[in-house]
Amino acid sequence: MRMVHKRWGLFVIFLIGLFIPYTAEAADIDVSPNQSLQEVIDQATAGDTLQLEKGMYKGPITITKPLRIVGEEGATLYGGGKGNVITVKADNVVIEGLIIEKSGIRKNESAIYIEEGNNITVQNNKMLDVMYGIYILNGRNNTIKNNQIESYEMHFSKRGSGIHIYKGKGNLIKDNRIAQVQDGVYLDQTKNAKVEGNTVVGSRYGFHFMFSNDIEITKNRLQSNITGLMIMDSSDVAITDNTVMVQFHVRGFGILIYDSKHLLLEGNNIKQNSTGLSLEKTVDVQIKRNIISGNQVGLEFIGKNDNNIFTENNFITNVVQSKITDNKMQLDNGERGNYWDDYSSFDVTGDGIGDVTYKAGSLYDQLLDRQPYWQLFFESPSIQLWSKAETLFPSIGIADVFDEKPLVQPVKLSENPGGDVKRNLAALLLAIPFLCFSIIIIWLGRSFK
């Protein structure tokens, strides 16, 4: 009887083993250039790490399972100019340390094309001569970090974006260096994305966001593009601590915001652009503590803009401070306004706020927009007298766009906690010997008497 029970027990264990999947441990697999990378991928087990030695590997490849592909310095994947170099159709994939070259040049063909992939990491790669760098279709919680991306040598209208995300949410784009593409980072219908510490140069738009919301854009550098940052039909976007400079194309803007709402612009340095900041059909935008300097036009309003608040911004050395439309707008928050370097008035109360309202724009600015040849008279005595007359007699001006609380000194935007204390302590320590020396001299002088 015991033998029968034992046999039944072994049989049950055998049946259980048939229905419980066997899970192999993840392995590290060394790959050399003389192997077919696609064959190695097909034979690998989910969770394996493929370690690519230095050398040239033939693409394209497709990844359909969770894998880590890590390249030694100099490991290069060559796409041959057709299709995507890497296509990812799985979650939990890591692509790291590769040089990826020669994608196709047709629509959406990319160095790395991710199709509905989640929790994917693409980092420390170099992508050269590619249509798109990284294209993500409806992916979530992906990390794109510390990559270098450059497109083909052709007109920007024929290139793709450096990083393009269509739909999806929770993606992080950080510390990438992107050059010579159509748009550096393009977010279309995405949610909850963070774009931090990236550099984009020599492209059409540095960043281009459409129909997206809950986006954080911080500590990026956008330089020498046609337009630095373009936001259209989006909401709940925070733009903080970015440098946006030298977008000096005749159609160029530092930051252009169109038909969007609930935005924050704070701590940005917007300088040496054709137009620094342009707002068209915007609602509930807070613009505070930015530097807008050295632009051909500092601030531009087009169409109707509602409930936008400006406070503690520095408008310095712009050729034209503002170009405005016919809609009334107040450029302060009711307590503090902005610093305008062309403002001249008194501060009798000593509270740092000028006693005369600053009026943005002028008849000359409006005429300049319609008749560009009037630029010949810029800063001439007659135009200066005209602008002064508008200040003294506001009723002869144009639209009622004004700063009721203009600041008489630039806002100090770079904080140095404890800096004044350190300086004061150093001055005190330096002064003590002189004080002692003075006391000795006085005492000796009295003694000789």
BABATOR-916781 format. One line per 5 residues: number of its first residue (from 1); their letters; for each residue x, y, z of C-alpha. Coordinates in steps of 0.02 Angstrom, whole numbers. Example, Ala and Ser with C-alpha at 12.3 -4.5 7.8 and 13.67 -1.06 7.14 Angstrom:
<atoms>
1> AS> 615/-225/390 | 684/-53/357
</atoms>
This chain:
<atoms>
1> MRMVH> 0/0/0 | 140/119/43 | 222/83/-125 | 60/129/-215 | 47/295/-121
6> KRWGL> 228/333/-163 | 199/302/-347 | 44/413/-347 | 145/549/-261 | 281/543/-394
11> FVIFL> 150/547/-530 | 69/703/-455 | 237/789/-444 | 269/746/-627 | 102/821/-679
16> IGLFI> 134/980/-581 | 303/996/-667 | 219/989/-836 | 111/1141/-799 | 236/1250/-706
21> PYTAE> 345/1344/-832 | 531/1326/-813 | 618/1491/-782 | 801/1497/-826 | 915/1618/-738
26> AADID> 966/1771/-837 | 1135/1751/-918 | 1274/1866/-981 | 1313/1826/-1162 | 1470/1890/-1247
31> VSPNQ> 1442/1935/-1429 | 1580/1963/-1559 | 1566/2054/-1727 | 1582/1892/-1825 | 1416/1830/-1754
36> SLQEV> 1242/1871/-1817 | 1171/1987/-1685 | 993/1947/-1736 | 1024/1760/-1714 | 1097/1789/-1542
41> IDQAT> 944/1893/-1495 | 825/1758/-1558 | 914/1623/-1457 | 930/1726/-1298 | 814/1703/-1150
46> AGDTL> 709/1846/-1079 | 814/1943/-955 | 983/1901/-1033 | 1119/2031/-1057 | 1206/2036/-1225
51> QLEKG> 1379/2113/-1209 | 1440/2172/-1378 | 1627/2179/-1406 | 1705/2323/-1502 | 1674/2311/-1688
56> MYKGP> 1545/2326/-1827 | 1379/2232/-1816 | 1256/2216/-1958 | 1079/2277/-1935 | 936/2297/-1938
61> ITITK> 883/2200/-1783 | 716/2171/-1696 | 695/2142/-1509 | 537/2051/-1453 | 584/2002/-1275
66> PLRIV> 655/2089/-1120 | 844/2101/-1149 | 992/2210/-1105 | 1106/2253/-1252 | 1263/2337/-1190
71> GEEGA> 1407/2387/-1304 | 1590/2408/-1266 | 1665/2571/-1324 | 1668/2563/-1514 | 1529/2434/-1534
76> TLYGG> 1439/2495/-1691 | 1273/2438/-1763 | 1258/2481/-1948 | 1085/2491/-2023 | 1133/2498/-2206
81> GKGNV> 1017/2644/-2245 | 856/2542/-2246 | 717/2540/-2116 | 745/2554/-1929 | 915/2504/-1864
86> ITVKA> 835/2436/-1703 | 650/2395/-1684 | 588/2360/-1508 | 424/2266/-1482 | 440/2220/-1298
91> DNVVI> 442/2295/-1124 | 591/2308/-1005 | 726/2324/-1138 | 893/2413/-1108 | 1000/2480/-1253
96> EGLII> 1163/2555/-1193 | 1333/2607/-1256 | 1308/2581/-1443 | 1354/2682/-1597 | 1202/2668/-1711
101> EKSGI> 1220/2724/-1892 | 1126/2735/-2057 | 940/2714/-2036 | 825/2729/-2186 | 762/2900/-2236
106> RKNES> 578/2861/-2260 | 437/2914/-2143 | 472/2872/-1960 | 626/2766/-1998 | 739/2780/-1847
111> AIYIE> 897/2728/-1758 | 782/2654/-1624 | 596/2628/-1656 | 496/2578/-1501 | 322/2512/-1534
116> EGNNI> 210/2519/-1379 | 357/2478/-1267 | 356/2516/-1080 | 495/2532/-951 | 629/2542/-1085
121> TVQNN> 798/2626/-1055 | 901/2699/-1197 | 1059/2779/-1130 | 1238/2824/-1173 | 1217/2790/-1359
126> KMLDV> 1277/2887/-1510 | 1160/2896/-1662 | 1232/2966/-1823 | 1161/2983/-1999 | 985/2933/-1950
131> MYGIY> 815/2999/-2004 | 743/2997/-1827 | 849/2964/-1676 | 722/2882/-1561 | 539/2862/-1607
136> ILNGR> 420/2800/-1472 | 243/2751/-1519 | 125/2749/-1370 | 256/2701/-1241 | 251/2726/-1052
141> NNTIK> 381/2756/-918 | 530/2751/-1035 | 698/2834/-999 | 798/2917/-1139 | 959/2977/-1061
146> NNQIE> 1131/3043/-1110 | 1122/3003/-1295 | 1201/3097/-1441 | 1091/3114/-1596 | 1127/3189/-1767
151> SYEMH> 1029/3171/-1928 | 1086/3167/-2109 | 1166/3316/-2195 | 1013/3385/-2286 | 882/3522/-2267
156> FSKRG> 792/3516/-2100 | 624/3492/-2186 | 682/3321/-2245 | 750/3262/-2077 | 658/3182/-1933
161> SGIHI> 660/3229/-1749 | 797/3185/-1628 | 673/3111/-1503 | 491/3092/-1557 | 355/3027/-1440
166> YKGKG> 179/2999/-1504 | 54/2969/-1364 | 105/2878/-1206 | 145/2949/-1034 | 274/2954/-895
171> NLIKD> 427/2967/-1008 | 592/3046/-953 | 706/3133/-1079 | 866/3187/-993 | 1042/3249/-1034
176> NRIAQ> 1037/3212/-1220 | 1139/3311/-1348 | 1046/3336/-1511 | 1104/3428/-1667 | 1056/3451/-1850
181> VQDGV> 882/3372/-1842 | 711/3439/-1886 | 646/3455/-1707 | 756/3410/-1560 | 618/3339/-1449
186> YLDQT> 441/3322/-1519 | 301/3272/-1401 | 132/3240/-1484 | -20/3195/-1379 | 87/3143/-1231
191> KNAKV> 57/3158/-1045 | 164/3175/-890 | 335/3192/-973 | 494/3269/-901 | 622/3350/-1017
196> EGNTV> 778/3396/-919 | 957/3446/-953 | 955/3422/-1142 | 1050/3525/-1272 | 981/3556/-1447
201> VGSRY> 1073/3657/-1580 | 1061/3688/-1766 | 883/3624/-1792 | 713/3692/-1841 | 631/3687/-1668
206> GFHFM> 731/3643/-1514 | 574/3576/-1428 | 405/3557/-1513 | 255/3506/-1407 | 79/3484/-1475
211> FSNDI> -82/3425/-1392 | 15/3374/-1236 | -10/3408/-1052 | 74/3391/-883 | 247/3424/-954
216> EITKN> 401/3482/-856 | 539/3568/-955 | 689/3615/-849 | 875/3657/-862 | 888/3633/-1050
221> RLQSN> 994/3732/-1173 | 918/3777/-1341 | 1037/3872/-1453 | 1054/3925/-1636 | 894/3843/-1695
226> ITGLM> 760/3931/-1797 | 644/3928/-1645 | 698/3870/-1473 | 533/3811/-1398 | 365/3794/-1485
231> IMDSS> 212/3747/-1381 | 43/3728/-1468 | -128/3671/-1404 | -54/3610/-1240 | -87/3637/-1055
236> DVAIT> -8/3620/-883 | 170/3648/-942 | 309/3709/-826 | 458/3791/-914 | 593/3828/-785
241> DNTVM> 778/3871/-780 | 813/3849/-965 | 933/3945/-1076 | 856/3991/-1244 | 975/4093/-1351
246> VQFHV> 1029/4145/-1526 | 873/4091/-1619 | 907/4238/-1734 | 825/4178/-1894 | 712/4307/-1974
251> RGFGI> 564/4195/-1927 | 642/4140/-1764 | 578/4144/-1586 | 655/4103/-1419 | 490/4037/-1350
256> LIYDS> 327/4037/-1448 | 166/3985/-1360 | 6/3965/-1461 | -171/3923/-1405 | -114/3849/-1239
261> KHLLL> -162/3871/-1057 | -103/3845/-879 | 83/3872/-908 | 226/3928/-797 | 383/4014/-862
266> EGNNI> 507/4045/-721 | 694/4071/-707 | 730/4060/-894 | 866/4156/-985 | 794/4209/-1154
271> KQNST> 924/4309/-1248 | 985/4360/-1421 | 835/4294/-1517 | 740/4374/-1658 | 587/4377/-1543
276> GLSLE> 615/4326/-1362 | 441/4275/-1303 | 284/4271/-1410 | 110/4235/-1341 | -40/4204/-1454
281> KTVDV> -212/4153/-1389 | -146/4100/-1219 | -239/4086/-1054 | -174/4082/-875 | 13/4094/-908
286> QIKRN> 127/4147/-765 | 288/4230/-822 | 402/4270/-677 | 586/4297/-636 | 649/4274/-814
291> IISGN> 785/4371/-904 | 729/4429/-1076 | 877/4520/-1149 | 966/4566/-1310 | 823/4513/-1422
296> QVGLE> 766/4606/-1577 | 592/4604/-1498 | 582/4559/-1315 | 396/4523/-1293 | 261/4498/-1423
301> FIGKN> 72/4479/-1405 | -35/4416/-1548 | -223/4400/-1537 | -315/4391/-1372 | -220/4332/-1218
306> DNNIF> -314/4315/-1053 | -264/4310/-870 | -76/4308/-900 | 30/4373/-755 | 202/4450/-771
311> TENNF> 307/4487/-618 | 492/4515/-577 | 556/4488/-753 | 706/4585/-818 | 683/4662/-991
316> ITNVV> 857/4724/-1038 | 938/4786/-1200 | 801/4726/-1316 | 795/4831/-1474 | 605/4838/-1459
321> QSKIT> 540/4793/-1287 | 367/4739/-1344 | 255/4720/-1495 | 73/4720/-1443 | -102/4705/-1513
326> DNKMQ> -259/4804/-1476 | -310/4707/-1320 | -293/4776/-1145 | -168/4685/-1034 | -89/4719/-865
331> LDNGE> 93/4666/-849 | 106/4655/-661 | 27/4551/-524 | -46/4699/-430 | 100/4707/-308
336> RGNYW> 261/4697/-409 | 294/4722/-592 | 449/4702/-699 | 611/4792/-735 | 613/4881/-903
341> DDYSS> 779/4962/-946 | 693/5097/-1051 | 586/5152/-903 | 629/5320/-827 | 538/5388/-677
346> FDVTG> 560/5420/-491 | 537/5312/-338 | 488/5442/-209 | 426/5313/-82 | 586/5210/-92
351> DGIGD> 493/5044/-110 | 582/4998/-272 | 426/5031/-378 | 418/5176/-499 | 288/5312/-471
356> VTYKA> 231/5317/-653 | 150/5172/-745 | 257/5092/-880 | 165/5079/-1045 | 221/4938/-1160
361> GSLYD> 236/4969/-1344 | 220/5132/-1437 | 148/5205/-1594 | 321/5191/-1669 | 327/5004/-1634
366> QLLDR> 159/4981/-1718 | 213/5082/-1869 | 375/4984/-1877 | 276/4823/-1891 | 178/4893/-2039
371> QPYWQ> 315/4996/-2120 | 486/4913/-2088 | 583/5056/-2170 | 543/5161/-2015 | 685/5063/-1934
376> LFFES> 797/5198/-2010 | 732/5318/-1877 | 762/5200/-1728 | 834/5294/-1577 | 832/5457/-1673
381> PSIQL> 796/5616/-1572 | 624/5631/-1648 | 574/5452/-1600 | 644/5476/-1425 | 540/5636/-1407
386> WSKAE> 388/5545/-1474 | 409/5403/-1347 | 431/5528/-1205 | 272/5618/-1255 | 176/5453/-1250
391> TLFPS> 241/5425/-1073 | 186/5597/-1015 | 20/5591/-1108 | -36/5408/-1111 | -197/5450/-1203
396> IGIAD> -101/5475/-1366 | -28/5298/-1358 | -96/5136/-1426 | -171/4984/-1339 | -181/4989/-1150
401> VFDEK> -43/4865/-1109 | 45/4924/-953 | 147/4884/-799 | 71/4977/-653 | 210/4926/-533
406> PLVQP> 371/4943/-635 | 532/4906/-541 | 669/5037/-541 | 810/4911/-517 | 841/4742/-602
411> VKLSE> 782/4591/-505 | 923/4491/-428 | 888/4317/-496 | 1046/4220/-447 | 1033/4190/-263
416> NPGGD> 1187/4158/-155 | 1126/4110/18 | 1250/4167/146 | 1350/4264/19 | 1318/4432/100
421> VKRNL> 1361/4359/270 | 1527/4294/204 | 1568/4460/124 | 1523/4555/281 | 1627/4436/388
426> AALLL> 1776/4457/272 | 1758/4647/279 | 1749/4640/469 | 1906/4533/483 | 1997/4652/365
431> AIPFL> 1938/4804/462 | 1993/4742/635 | 2182/4766/606 | 2153/4941/538 | 2043/4982/688
436> CFSII> 2177/4920/809 | 2311/5017/715 | 2206/5175/724 | 2180/5155/912 | 2368/5132/939
441> IIWLG> 2407/5288/837 | 2280/5390/935 | 2346/5325/1101 | 2526/5361/1053 | 2479/5534/998
446> RSFK> 2398/5572/1164 | 2550/5500/1258 | 2671/5617/1169 | 2566/5762/1222
</atoms>
